């Protein structure tokens, strides 16, 4: 593909730049490495490389380490930031829901208590809003590809061993048989009649099974803490003269929103 013209060349150039950055970081770690006091992922990986010297079956290498660093950035940072971008866009598009989130936080936390991840249990509506934003604006075009470890027969289909399987999680997250309004932003999907938060088996933005996203808990914490602190500190609205925002996704490695502007008004000034 690197010899063919097209938009993919932009992606390949960005990947080359990212790998170059990762390799520079690896070199810095090697120059300042203390084998007796590893400080981060790169240090521990380099330590394991040192221990694996002479092992012909070892997969530890600097090229592999650089690729791991890129994957951590993409899977652990870009996905969460895209989800937050969608959440803010949806709050601007639904000011009534935004105000209800703020009111719940004020009622539960008061004016002095800082937000912690444990507070989500006391704020069912806010928790439902975050879950619904992840559902209706799922940030991946498809699920992460997997390879069958053994021959499998499922629902009348034969899947040979080593077959690569790509799941369409959107088909579950927007299944009209499971969700009352599958294509609309509706936090009530995660609330019962009494307003209590309910866990939905069909909520699969992190995948499922043994290969579920290993960063799920970190992502959940980040989304909740960033979102609640932003909602508690600012009221978000469209800039003057702007009537609506484009809610169609930009298709890429992740499905992020089109660039947009919004106004963040400090709550203390309202």
VOTIKOL-770181 format. One line per field, with one value per atom (N, C-alpha, C): residue number from 0; residue in three letters; atom name; x, z, y. Coordinates in steps of 0.05 Angstrom, whole numbers. Layout:
% residues N
seq <- (NUM:...)
type <- (ALA:...)
atom <- (CA:...)
c1 <- (X:...)
c3 <- (Z:...)
c2 <- (Y:...)
//
This chain:
% residues 270
seq <- (0:0:0:1:1:1:2:2:2:3:3:3:4:4:4:5:5:5:6:6:6:7:7:7:8:8:8:9:9:9:10:10:10:11:11:11:12:12:12:13:13:13:14:14:14:15:15:15:16:16:16:17:17:17:18:18:18:19:19:19:20:20:20:21:21:21:22:22:22:23:23:23:24:24:24:25:25:25:26:26:26:27:27:27:28:28:28:29:29:29:30:30:30:31:31:31:32:32:32:33:33:33:34:34:34:35:35:35:36:36:36:37:37:37:38:38:38:39:39:39:40:40:40:41:41:41:42:42:42:43:43:43:44:44:44:45:45:45:46:46:46:47:47:47:48:48:48:49:49:49:50:50:50:51:51:51:52:52:52:53:53:53:54:54:54:55:55:55:56:56:56:57:57:57:58:58:58:59:59:59:60:60:60:61:61:61:62:62:62:63:63:63:64:64:64:65:65:65:66:66:66:67:67:67:68:68:68:69:69:69:70:70:70:71:71:71:72:72:72:73:73:73:74:74:74:75:75:75:76:76:76:77:77:77:78:78:78:79:79:79:80:80:80:81:81:81:82:82:82:83:83:83:84:84:84:85:85:85:86:86:86:87:87:87:88:88:88:89:89:89:90:90:90:91:91:91:92:92:92:93:93:93:94:94:94:95:95:95:96:96:96:97:97:97:98:98:98:99:99:99:100:100:100:101:101:101:102:102:102:103:103:103:104:104:104:105:105:105:106:106:106:107:107:107:108:108:108:109:109:109:110:110:110:111:111:111:112:112:112:113:113:113:114:114:114:115:115:115:116:116:116:117:117:117:118:118:118:119:119:119:120:120:120:121:121:121:122:122:122:123:123:123:124:124:124:125:125:125:126:126:126:127:127:127:128:128:128:129:129:129:130:130:130:131:131:131:132:132:132:133:133:133:134:134:134:135:135:135:136:136:136:137:137:137:138:138:138:139:139:139:140:140:140:141:141:141:142:142:142:143:143:143:144:144:144:145:145:145:146:146:146:147:147:147:148:148:148:149:149:149:150:150:150:151:151:151:152:152:152:153:153:153:154:154:154:155:155:155:156:156:156:157:157:157:158:158:158:159:159:159:160:160:160:161:161:161:162:162:162:163:163:163:164:164:164:165:165:165:166:166:166:167:167:167:168:168:168:169:169:169:170:170:170:171:171:171:172:172:172:173:173:173:174:174:174:175:175:175:176:176:176:177:177:177:178:178:178:179:179:179:180:180:180:181:181:181:182:182:182:183:183:183:184:184:184:185:185:185:186:186:186:187:187:187:188:188:188:189:189:189:190:190:190:191:191:191:192:192:192:193:193:193:194:194:194:195:195:195:196:196:196:197:197:197:198:198:198:199:199:199:200:200:200:201:201:201:202:202:202:203:203:203:204:204:204:205:205:205:206:206:206:207:207:207:208:208:208:209:209:209:210:210:210:211:211:211:212:212:212:213:213:213:214:214:214:215:215:215:216:216:216:217:217:217:218:218:218:219:219:219:220:220:220:221:221:221:222:222:222:223:223:223:224:224:224:225:225:225:226:226:226:227:227:227:228:228:228:229:229:229:230:230:230:231:231:231:232:232:232:233:233:233:234:234:234:235:235:235:236:236:236:237:237:237:238:238:238:239:239:239:240:240:240:241:241:241:242:242:242:243:243:243:244:244:244:245:245:245:246:246:246:247:247:247:248:248:248:249:249:249:250:250:250:251:251:251:252:252:252:253:253:253:254:254:254:255:255:255:256:256:256:257:257:257:258:258:258:259:259:259:260:260:260:261:261:261:262:262:262:263:263:263:264:264:264:265:265:265:266:266:266:267:267:267:268:268:268:269:269:269)
type <- (UNK:UNK:UNK:UNK:UNK:UNK:UNK:UNK:UNK:UNK:UNK:UNK:UNK:UNK:UNK:UNK:UNK:UNK:UNK:UNK:UNK:UNK:UNK:UNK:UNK:UNK:UNK:UNK:UNK:UNK:UNK:UNK:UNK:UNK:UNK:UNK:UNK:UNK:UNK:UNK:UNK:UNK:UNK:UNK:UNK:UNK:UNK:UNK:UNK:UNK:UNK:UNK:UNK:UNK:UNK:UNK:UNK:UNK:UNK:UNK:UNK:UNK:UNK:UNK:UNK:UNK:UNK:UNK:UNK:UNK:UNK:UNK:UNK:UNK:UNK:UNK:UNK:UNK:UNK:UNK:UNK:UNK:UNK:UNK:UNK:UNK:UNK:UNK:UNK:UNK:UNK:UNK:UNK:UNK:UNK:UNK:UNK:UNK:UNK:UNK:UNK:UNK:UNK:UNK:UNK:UNK:UNK:UNK:UNK:UNK:UNK:UNK:UNK:UNK:UNK:UNK:UNK:UNK:UNK:UNK:UNK:UNK:UNK:UNK:UNK:UNK:UNK:UNK:UNK:UNK:UNK:UNK:UNK:UNK:UNK:UNK:UNK:UNK:UNK:UNK:UNK:UNK:UNK:UNK:UNK:UNK:UNK:UNK:UNK:UNK:UNK:UNK:UNK:UNK:UNK:UNK:UNK:UNK:UNK:UNK:UNK:UNK:UNK:UNK:UNK:UNK:UNK:UNK:UNK:UNK:UNK:UNK:UNK:UNK:UNK:UNK:UNK:UNK:UNK:UNK:UNK:UNK:UNK:UNK:UNK:UNK:UNK:UNK:UNK:UNK:UNK:UNK:UNK:UNK:UNK:UNK:UNK:UNK:UNK:UNK:UNK:UNK:UNK:UNK:UNK:UNK:UNK:UNK:UNK:UNK:UNK:UNK:UNK:UNK:UNK:UNK:UNK:UNK:UNK:UNK:UNK:UNK:UNK:UNK:UNK:UNK:UNK:UNK:UNK:UNK:UNK:UNK:UNK:UNK:UNK:UNK:UNK:UNK:UNK:UNK:UNK:UNK:UNK:UNK:UNK:UNK:UNK:UNK:UNK:UNK:UNK:UNK:UNK:UNK:UNK:UNK:UNK:UNK:UNK:UNK:UNK:UNK:UNK:UNK:UNK:UNK:UNK:UNK:UNK:UNK:UNK:UNK:UNK:UNK:UNK:UNK:UNK:UNK:UNK:UNK:UNK:UNK:UNK:UNK:UNK:UNK:UNK:UNK:UNK:UNK:UNK:UNK:UNK:UNK:UNK:UNK:UNK:UNK:UNK:UNK:UNK:UNK:UNK:UNK:UNK:UNK:UNK:UNK:UNK:UNK:UNK:UNK:UNK:UNK:UNK:UNK:UNK:UNK:UNK:UNK:UNK:UNK:UNK:UNK:UNK:UNK:UNK:UNK:UNK:UNK:UNK:UNK:UNK:UNK:UNK:UNK:UNK:UNK:UNK:UNK:UNK:UNK:UNK:UNK:UNK:UNK:UNK:UNK:UNK:UNK:UNK:UNK:UNK:UNK:UNK:UNK:UNK:UNK:UNK:UNK:UNK:UNK:UNK:UNK:UNK:UNK:UNK:UNK:UNK:UNK:UNK:UNK:UNK:UNK:UNK:UNK:UNK:UNK:UNK:UNK:UNK:UNK:UNK:UNK:UNK:UNK:UNK:UNK:UNK:UNK:UNK:UNK:UNK:UNK:UNK:UNK:UNK:UNK:UNK:UNK:UNK:UNK:UNK:UNK:UNK:UNK:UNK:UNK:UNK:UNK:UNK:UNK:UNK:UNK:UNK:UNK:UNK:UNK:UNK:UNK:UNK:UNK:UNK:UNK:UNK:UNK:UNK:UNK:UNK:UNK:UNK:UNK:UNK:UNK:UNK:UNK:UNK:UNK:UNK:UNK:UNK:UNK:UNK:UNK:UNK:UNK:UNK:UNK:UNK:UNK:UNK:UNK:UNK:UNK:UNK:UNK:UNK:UNK:UNK:UNK:UNK:UNK:UNK:UNK:UNK:UNK:UNK:UNK:UNK:UNK:UNK:UNK:UNK:UNK:UNK:UNK:UNK:UNK:UNK:UNK:UNK:UNK:UNK:UNK:UNK:UNK:UNK:UNK:UNK:UNK:UNK:UNK:UNK:UNK:UNK:UNK:UNK:UNK:UNK:UNK:UNK:UNK:UNK:UNK:UNK:UNK:UNK:UNK:UNK:UNK:UNK:UNK:UNK:UNK:UNK:UNK:UNK:UNK:UNK:UNK:UNK:UNK:UNK:UNK:UNK:UNK:UNK:UNK:UNK:UNK:UNK:UNK:UNK:UNK:UNK:UNK:UNK:UNK:UNK:UNK:UNK:UNK:UNK:UNK:UNK:UNK:UNK:UNK:UNK:UNK:UNK:UNK:UNK:UNK:UNK:UNK:UNK:UNK:UNK:UNK:UNK:UNK:UNK:UNK:UNK:UNK:UNK:UNK:UNK:UNK:UNK:UNK:UNK:UNK:UNK:UNK:UNK:UNK:UNK:UNK:UNK:UNK:UNK:UNK:UNK:UNK:UNK:UNK:UNK:UNK:UNK:UNK:UNK:UNK:UNK:UNK:UNK:UNK:UNK:UNK:UNK:UNK:UNK:UNK:UNK:UNK:UNK:UNK:UNK:UNK:UNK:UNK:UNK:UNK:UNK:UNK:UNK:UNK:UNK:UNK:UNK:UNK:UNK:UNK:UNK:UNK:UNK:UNK:UNK:UNK:UNK:UNK:UNK:UNK:UNK:UNK:UNK:UNK:UNK:UNK:UNK:UNK:UNK:UNK:UNK:UNK:UNK:UNK:UNK:UNK:UNK:UNK:UNK:UNK:UNK:UNK:UNK:UNK:UNK:UNK:UNK:UNK:UNK:UNK:UNK:UNK:UNK:UNK:UNK:UNK:UNK:UNK:UNK:UNK:UNK:UNK:UNK:UNK:UNK:UNK:UNK:UNK:UNK:UNK:UNK:UNK:UNK:UNK:UNK:UNK:UNK:UNK:UNK:UNK:UNK:UNK:UNK:UNK:UNK:UNK:UNK:UNK:UNK:UNK:UNK:UNK:UNK:UNK:UNK:UNK:UNK:UNK:UNK:UNK:UNK:UNK:UNK:UNK:UNK:UNK:UNK:UNK:UNK:UNK:UNK:UNK:UNK:UNK:UNK:UNK:UNK:UNK:UNK:UNK:UNK:UNK:UNK:UNK:UNK:UNK:UNK:UNK:UNK:UNK:UNK:UNK:UNK:UNK:UNK:UNK:UNK:UNK:UNK:UNK:UNK:UNK:UNK:UNK:UNK:UNK:UNK:UNK:UNK:UNK:UNK:UNK:UNK:UNK:UNK:UNK:UNK:UNK:UNK:UNK:UNK:UNK:UNK:UNK:UNK:UNK:UNK:UNK:UNK:UNK:UNK:UNK:UNK:UNK:UNK:UNK:UNK:UNK:UNK:UNK:UNK:UNK:UNK:UNK:UNK:UNK:UNK:UNK:UNK:UNK:UNK:UNK:UNK:UNK:UNK:UNK)
atom <- (N:CA:C:N:CA:C:N:CA:C:N:CA:C:N:CA:C:N:CA:C:N:CA:C:N:CA:C:N:CA:C:N:CA:C:N:CA:C:N:CA:C:N:CA:C:N:CA:C:N:CA:C:N:CA:C:N:CA:C:N:CA:C:N:CA:C:N:CA:C:N:CA:C:N:CA:C:N:CA:C:N:CA:C:N:CA:C:N:CA:C:N:CA:C:N:CA:C:N:CA:C:N:CA:C:N:CA:C:N:CA:C:N:CA:C:N:CA:C:N:CA:C:N:CA:C:N:CA:C:N:CA:C:N:CA:C:N:CA:C:N:CA:C:N:CA:C:N:CA:C:N:CA:C:N:CA:C:N:CA:C:N:CA:C:N:CA:C:N:CA:C:N:CA:C:N:CA:C:N:CA:C:N:CA:C:N:CA:C:N:CA:C:N:CA:C:N:CA:C:N:CA:C:N:CA:C:N:CA:C:N:CA:C:N:CA:C:N:CA:C:N:CA:C:N:CA:C:N:CA:C:N:CA:C:N:CA:C:N:CA:C:N:CA:C:N:CA:C:N:CA:C:N:CA:C:N:CA:C:N:CA:C:N:CA:C:N:CA:C:N:CA:C:N:CA:C:N:CA:C:N:CA:C:N:CA:C:N:CA:C:N:CA:C:N:CA:C:N:CA:C:N:CA:C:N:CA:C:N:CA:C:N:CA:C:N:CA:C:N:CA:C:N:CA:C:N:CA:C:N:CA:C:N:CA:C:N:CA:C:N:CA:C:N:CA:C:N:CA:C:N:CA:C:N:CA:C:N:CA:C:N:CA:C:N:CA:C:N:CA:C:N:CA:C:N:CA:C:N:CA:C:N:CA:C:N:CA:C:N:CA:C:N:CA:C:N:CA:C:N:CA:C:N:CA:C:N:CA:C:N:CA:C:N:CA:C:N:CA:C:N:CA:C:N:CA:C:N:CA:C:N:CA:C:N:CA:C:N:CA:C:N:CA:C:N:CA:C:N:CA:C:N:CA:C:N:CA:C:N:CA:C:N:CA:C:N:CA:C:N:CA:C:N:CA:C:N:CA:C:N:CA:C:N:CA:C:N:CA:C:N:CA:C:N:CA:C:N:CA:C:N:CA:C:N:CA:C:N:CA:C:N:CA:C:N:CA:C:N:CA:C:N:CA:C:N:CA:C:N:CA:C:N:CA:C:N:CA:C:N:CA:C:N:CA:C:N:CA:C:N:CA:C:N:CA:C:N:CA:C:N:CA:C:N:CA:C:N:CA:C:N:CA:C:N:CA:C:N:CA:C:N:CA:C:N:CA:C:N:CA:C:N:CA:C:N:CA:C:N:CA:C:N:CA:C:N:CA:C:N:CA:C:N:CA:C:N:CA:C:N:CA:C:N:CA:C:N:CA:C:N:CA:C:N:CA:C:N:CA:C:N:CA:C:N:CA:C:N:CA:C:N:CA:C:N:CA:C:N:CA:C:N:CA:C:N:CA:C:N:CA:C:N:CA:C:N:CA:C:N:CA:C:N:CA:C:N:CA:C:N:CA:C:N:CA:C:N:CA:C:N:CA:C:N:CA:C:N:CA:C:N:CA:C:N:CA:C:N:CA:C:N:CA:C:N:CA:C:N:CA:C:N:CA:C:N:CA:C:N:CA:C:N:CA:C:N:CA:C:N:CA:C:N:CA:C:N:CA:C:N:CA:C:N:CA:C:N:CA:C:N:CA:C:N:CA:C:N:CA:C:N:CA:C:N:CA:C:N:CA:C:N:CA:C:N:CA:C:N:CA:C:N:CA:C:N:CA:C:N:CA:C:N:CA:C:N:CA:C:N:CA:C:N:CA:C:N:CA:C:N:CA:C:N:CA:C:N:CA:C:N:CA:C:N:CA:C:N:CA:C:N:CA:C:N:CA:C:N:CA:C:N:CA:C:N:CA:C:N:CA:C:N:CA:C:N:CA:C:N:CA:C:N:CA:C:N:CA:C:N:CA:C:N:CA:C:N:CA:C:N:CA:C:N:CA:C:N:CA:C:N:CA:C:N:CA:C:N:CA:C:N:CA:C:N:CA:C:N:CA:C:N:CA:C:N:CA:C:N:CA:C:N:CA:C)
c1 <- (16:0:17:42:58:67:64:71:48:23:0:-9:-17:-27:-55:-62:-88:-88:-111:-114:-99:-95:-82:-53:-42:-14:-12:-34:-35:-34:-49:-49:-21:-9:17:38:36:55:52:27:23:33:29:38:69:82:111:121:107:115:111:89:83:104:111:131:158:164:189:190:168:166:170:157:159:188:202:229:248:242:258:255:230:225:240:240:254:284:295:324:330:313:317:316:298:296:321:331:355:379:381:404:402:378:375:364:367:355:369:352:362:348:363:351:340:350:341:317:310:288:272:258:242:218:213:193:166:167:143:143:123:120:145:157:180:204:208:229:226:201:196:200:191:194:224:240:269:282:272:283:277:253:246:262:267:284:312:322:349:349:327:325:322:310:304:326:348:371:380:384:392:369:345:321:312:314:307:276:261:232:220:238:228:217:194:182:187:204:210:231:224:242:234:252:247:224:224:202:175:174:149:142:161:156:145:157:147:118:111:83:64:74:57:51:71:67:46:47:27:-1:-3:-29:-40:-23:-32:-43:-29:-39:-66:-68:-93:-116:-111:-133:-139:-119:-123:-127:-121:-124:-143:-139:-155:-185:-189:-217:-232:-219:-232:-237:-217:-221:-243:-246:-268:-295:-296:-321:-329:-309:-315:-324:-312:-320:-350:-357:-385:-404:-395:-411:-417:-396:-400:-418:-414:-432:-461:-466:-493:-505:-488:-498:-506:-491:-499:-524:-527:-551:-575:-571:-594:-589:-594:-589:-605:-630:-646:-633:-621:-607:-582:-568:-545:-552:-574:-582:-591:-603:-612:-588:-567:-542:-530:-529:-518:-534:-560:-578:-574:-571:-567:-541:-520:-494:-496:-510:-513:-529:-550:-567:-552:-535:-521:-495:-480:-454:-453:-472:-470:-449:-442:-423:-394:-388:-360:-348:-365:-355:-344:-319:-307:-318:-318:-329:-309:-318:-301:-316:-302:-314:-336:-333:-354:-381:-380:-404:-424:-414:-432:-456:-453:-475:-497:-490:-509:-521:-510:-519:-528:-550:-559:-564:-575:-581:-555:-536:-510:-496:-497:-485:-499:-525:-541:-534:-530:-522:-496:-476:-450:-452:-467:-470:-484:-505:-520:-504:-486:-468:-449:-440:-422:-438:-463:-479:-486:-498:-509:-487:-463:-441:-416:-420:-399:-375:-351:-328:-311:-320:-305:-324:-313:-330:-339:-322:-328:-312:-318:-304:-275:-258:-230:-230:-215:-213:-202:-213:-203:-198:-182:-176:-186:-201:-212:-189:-188:-167:-173:-198:-205:-229:-234:-257:-282:-301:-325:-350:-372:-398:-417:-428:-446:-469:-493:-517:-518:-509:-510:-487:-468:-445:-420:-404:-378:-356:-341:-318:-293:-276:-252:-232:-215:-193:-176:-168:-151:-166:-192:-207:-208:-203:-206:-235:-245:-273:-274:-290:-294:-323:-327:-355:-366:-392:-405:-420:-406:-419:-441:-440:-462:-489:-488:-513:-526:-510:-521:-528:-510:-514:-538:-546:-568:-590:-592:-612:-640:-658:-685:-701:-692:-705:-697:-676:-665:-669:-670:-670:-695:-708:-733:-730:-709:-704:-674:-668:-640:-622:-633:-617:-619:-631:-634:-620:-610:-597:-618:-619:-641:-630:-622:-611:-630:-656:-676:-671:-655:-648:-634:-622:-606:-619:-645:-659:-685:-691:-717:-739:-763:-785:-782:-766:-761:-737:-725:-702:-675:-675:-650:-634:-608:-591:-593:-595:-596:-574:-561:-540:-553:-544:-556:-536:-544:-527:-519:-537:-532:-512:-503:-484:-456:-445:-420:-399:-395:-375:-346:-343:-316:-313:-332:-331:-341:-335:-345:-327:-330:-315:-287:-270:-243:-226:-233:-217:-230:-246:-258:-235:-241:-220:-207:-180:-165:-165:-171:-171:-199:-218:-246:-249:-238:-242:-230:-206:-193:-209:-220:-236:-261:-274:-299:-293:-271:-264:-258:-242:-235:-260:-277:-301:-318:-323:-340:-328:-302:-289:-286:-277:-274:-302:-321:-348:-361:-360:-374:-359:-333:-319:-325:-327:-333:-362:-381:-409:-413:-398:-401:-388:-368:-353:-364:-374:-383:-411:-424:-448:-439:-444:-436:-459:-453:-474:-461:-479:-469:-459:-439:-431:-454:-453:-473:-475:-498:-503:-502:-493:-493:-519:-533:-559:-557:-540:-537:-510:-503:-477:-481:-461:-461:-456:-476:-473:-466:-459:-449:-420:-411:-383:-364:-339:-317:-306:-308:-300:-270:-258:-229:-224:-200:-195:-215:-224:-246:-266:-290:-312:-314:-299:-300:-317:-326:-344:-328:-343:-331:-321:-300:-291:-313:-316:-337:-328:-343:-337:-360:-354:-375:-365:-383:-376:-379:-358:-357:-360:-384:-389:-386:-368:-364:-390:-396:-421:-421:-397:-396:-405:-405:-413:-443:-456:-485:-503)
c3 <- (0:0:0:10:12:-15:-36:-63:-79:-68:-83:-73:-91:-82:-70:-52:-40:-12:0:27:48:42:62:67:48:51:74:79:102:128:129:153:157:135:138:147:137:146:175:185:213:230:221:235:237:215:215:235:236:254:284:289:316:324:306:313:318:303:307:335:343:370:391:387:407:409:386:387:400:397:411:441:450:479:489:473:481:484:465:466:491:498:523:547:548:571:572:549:549:560:554:563:593:604:632:648:638:650:676:696:721:724:718:719:746:767:794:803:787:794:770:757:733:741:724:731:716:692:676:657:639:621:604:594:576:592:617:633:638:645:651:626:603:578:571:574:568:588:612:632:624:613:604:579:562:539:547:568:579:589:604:615:593:570:549:529:533:514:512:487:483:479:485:481:452:436:408:404:424:422:433:443:455:434:441:423:431:452:462:444:433:415:416:407:407:388:365:346:358:372:386:407:422:443:432:410:397:388:377:369:393:415:439:450:449:458:441:415:397:403:407:413:440:460:485:482:465:459:446:425:409:426:439:454:480:493:520:522:501:502:481:456:434:437:446:449:470:493:515:507:494:486:466:447:428:442:461:476:491:502:516:496:472:452:445:441:435:458:483:506:508:504:505:482:458:436:442:454:461:483:501:523:511:491:478:462:449:433:451:476:494:520:520:544:568:563:585:600:586:598:613:601:614:641:642:667:688:678:697:709:693:704:725:720:739:765:762:786:803:790:806:821:808:822:846:842:864:887:880:901:917:903:916:929:916:926:941:938:951:938:951:940:946:965:973:967:966:962:934:932:906:895:869:856:857:864:863:846:837:820:835:861:877:877:871:871:849:829:807:817:839:850:862:869:880:858:834:812:788:790:769:742:743:718:703:718:706:694:709:701:675:674:650:626:630:608:596:613:603:587:598:584:557:557:532:511:520:500:488:503:492:474:480:464:437:438:413:395:407:392:397:390:393:376:388:375:357:352:333:310:286:263:265:276:281:306:315:338:330:350:345:333:311:299:318:317:333:315:324:309:325:312:325:334:359:369:362:355:348:329:316:298:314:302:317:299:311:298:316:304:319:302:312:298:269:265:238:220:230:214:223:203:209:207:228:228:233:212:215:234:245:263:248:264:255:237:234:219:234:219:231:231:255:258:267:253:260:269:293:304:297:293:288:314:332:358:355:334:329:325:315:310:337:358:385:399:397:410:399:374:361:352:366:359:367:347:354:371:372:389:419:424:451:463:445:454:445:462:456:432:433:412:404:388:384:371:355:341:353:376:390:417:425:451:472:488:508:533:553:578:592:586:599:592:571:565:588:606:628:656:655:680:681:706:709:714:720:724:748:767:792:789:766:762:771:777:786:762:763:741:738:713:708:688:693:676:653:629:605:593:589:577:548:535:507:505:528:528:525:500:495:481:489:476:481:502:509:500:485:477:499:497:517:517:538:540:549:544:554:542:518:505:507:528:532:535:529:530:557:557:583:597:583:595:603:604:609:635:657:682:683:671:670:653:631:613:627:641:656:677:691:712:699:677:664:654:640:629:650:672:693:706:713:728:711:686:668:662:656:648:672:696:718:727:726:733:713:687:667:670:675:678:703:724:749:748:731:730:709:686:664:655:643:627:598:581:553:535:516:497:470:450:423:422:406:402:390:393:382:352:342:313:303:319:311:320:302:309:317:304:310:303:313:307:290:274:257:275:276:293:277:252:236:243:245:253:230:236:217:219:197:197:195:213:213:230:242:262:284:291:310:298:309:298:316:309:325:311:326:314:295:277:261:280:273:290:296:321:328:350:353:374:393:419:438:459:474:495:522:538:565:585:596:614:643:659:686:702:717:733:754:763:784:774:747:736:728:731:723:745)
c2 <- (-24:0:26:24:48:59:43:52:63:60:70:97:115:141:139:158:158:169:171:183:166:140:123:132:147:156:176:191:209:193:171:154:141:131:119:139:164:184:191:192:197:174:150:127:127:134:136:157:179:201:191:177:168:147:129:109:122:143:157:169:181:193:171:148:126:117:114:105:125:151:171:168:163:159:134:113:88:94:109:116:132:151:167:150:130:112:94:86:69:85:110:127:132:133:140:116:92:69:60:54:43:16:-6:-32:-40:-27:-33:-16:3:21:29:10:17:35:55:75:73:61:61:37:36:13:8:30:27:15:24:13:-16:-24:-52:-70:-59:-74:-77:-56:-58:-77:-78:-97:-125:-130:-157:-164:-145:-150:-159:-146:-154:-182:-189:-216:-237:-230:-249:-252:-238:-240:-269:-279:-306:-326:-317:-334:-332:-352:-350:-347:-354:-352:-326:-309:-284:-265:-253:-233:-205:-201:-175:-162:-138:-124:-94:-77:-48:-41:-55:-50:-57:-80:-88:-68:-58:-38:-13:-3:21:18:-6:-11:-12:-23:-24:4:22:49:63:59:72:61:35:23:33:37:48:77:92:119:119:102:101:90:67:53:67:79:89:119:134:163:173:166:177:168:144:134:150:154:169:198:211:239:241:222:223:220:202:198:224:238:263:285:285:304:300:275:268:276:271:277:307:323:352:362:350:358:351:328:320:338:347:365:392:401:426:423:400:394:389:382:376:391:417:434:425:414:406:382:364:341:351:371:382:394:409:422:401:380:359:345:341:329:347:373:392:393:393:394:369:345:321:322:333:335:354:376:396:384:369:357:336:321:299:308:325:332:358:376:402:419:440:460:455:438:435:408:388:360:356:346:341:314:311:287:264:241:216:196:175:155:140:137:123:138:164:180:172:157:150:134:119:103:121:145:164:183:181:198:181:168:150:164:188:201:209:220:227:202:180:155:145:148:140:157:183:201:193:186:178:152:133:107:111:128:132:146:164:177:157:138:117:98:94:76:88:112:124:135:141:151:133:108:88:97:97:110:92:67:50:42:41:33:4:-13:-41:-50:-74:-85:-92:-96:-104:-132:-136:-163:-184:-208:-230:-254:-273:-297:-321:-339:-363:-381:-389:-407:-436:-442:-469:-469:-491:-494:-490:-476:-468:-471:-480:-481:-464:-443:-425:-415:-418:-409:-420:-444:-456:-450:-434:-426:-441:-449:-462:-442:-438:-419:-435:-438:-454:-442:-458:-449:-428:-407:-385:-365:-368:-348:-322:-300:-273:-265:-257:-250:-220:-205:-176:-173:-165:-162:-134:-133:-108:-101:-87:-81:-60:-44:-25:-39:-63:-78:-85:-86:-91:-65:-45:-20:-4:-10:4:-16:-38:-59:-50:-46:-36:-56:-81:-101:-97:-83:-81:-53:-32:-4:9:24:37:57:74:93:89:69:61:82:100:119:147:149:175:175:198:201:202:180:177:164:180:168:149:151:133:104:99:71:57:73:61:68:74:80:64:54:41:61:52:70:87:78:94:112:113:130:118:93:80:70:71:62:32:22:-6:-14:-36:-47:-62:-56:-69:-88:-113:-133:-125:-109:-102:-78:-67:-45:-57:-57:-70:-53:-28:-11:-21:-37:-47:-76:-87:-115:-133:-158:-178:-202:-218:-243:-240:-261:-261:-239:-229:-208:-181:-176:-150:-130:-105:-83:-83:-86:-88:-60:-39:-13:-3:-22:-14:2:-8:5:33:35:61:81:71:88:97:79:86:108:105:125:152:151:176:191:176:188:201:186:196:221:220:242:267:263:287:299:282:293:307:296:308:334:335:359:381:374:394:405:386:394:411:405:420:448:451:476:495:484:501:493:513:507:511:491:491:499:516:525:531:533:540:569:575:603:619:645:663:660:656:654:626:607:579:565:553:541:512:497:468:458:435:422:397:391:368:343:325:302:277:280:258:253:228:223:226:232:230:202:187:159:157:142:137:112:112:90:91:116:119:138:138:155:180:201:225:246:266:286:305:318:339:362:376:398:417:425:444:463:485:504:505:510:514:534:545:565:551:554:543:566:569:591:582:594:585:586:566:565:587:595:615:642:646:672:673:650:649:661)
//
